Amino acid sequence: MTVVGFHASHEQVHPAALLAAVQRAEQAGFDAAMCSDHFAPWSVRQGHSGYAWSWLGAALATTRLPFGVVCAPGQRYHPAVVAQAAGTLAAMFPGRFWVALGSGENVNEHITGDPWPPKEERDARLRECVDVIRALLAGQTVTHDGLVTVDRAKLWTLPDVPPRLIGPAVTPQTARRHAEWADGLVTVNQPPDVLRRVLDEYRDAGGRGTTALQVHVSWAPDEATALATAREQWRSNVLGPPRAWDLDTPEAFDSATDDAGDDQVRTSVVVEHDPARLLDRLVALADLGFDALYLHQVATDPRPDHDKHDDAAPTATPRSATLDAFVDMAAEHVLPTLRRESR
């Protein structure tokens, strides 16, 4: 059966509302959850970027779901710090945590002030980081001098079972490279022929473990709203590599995608208002060969006016009505049948 997970989008939703949404997703029957670790959103319109690692501790402690996170060691994070963070979560929540290790995007990594390396160097740096992280999680003391430097690092708190190290890939070429080291693969929705090539390259190169697909969805009760929401919130993601790797600010993404057409938006977001058609499209994606689908509802609620301050009592825990509506729709129309009919 296909695992159906919930993607928590830190770029779009206040972390408290996102925590409430993932708790509701568990109650509704979602099997798992994941998120990405960003310092900045993809667009000024998205308006958030909570710290994923802090949030993961709260999410793991207040649900029973397994969780994963996509992050990029090597520039913003020293690999020993990633190993310590992942090892601590895996020790506290055995068998429930995985981490996907990527080569990063400039929109997050430029904050260090270091130059943004070319892709070949970033890939080589990632490979060094993977080896360092895996050795530390195995209890070794690590000294390393290369594209990253490590001096006598050792994790003093180790999980009984190390977290899986997953390879995140958008292109077939990256999927093939990850096959050498990864315990599994995660990618994002693209045209079906591209997704088949990503899977084929990973498996043909000896890639092991499970494969997962993060599916960007814009669901609304009517088609016009669904499409308008996809354009407003997620058109910045019509940009593929290498440009998406190299732009350095949300403003740059907004400027580069101002003239994106509806057809372009639909290539990166499943735009749908009919739950039955949404289910059919998700089943078709799972049937490409993925073991798990993580559904990312790109719609969100208007941002509160943070510029207004008064002496009123604190409000209740923030919630996202849009995410709640999506989770409820998925529980009724999508989850049971998607598990049963796919694969």
Summary of the structure (lengths in Angstrom):
residues: 343
radius of gyration: 19.5
end to end distance: 6.9
largest distance: 61.7
contacts: 1154
relative contact order: 0.15
helix: 44%
strand: 18%
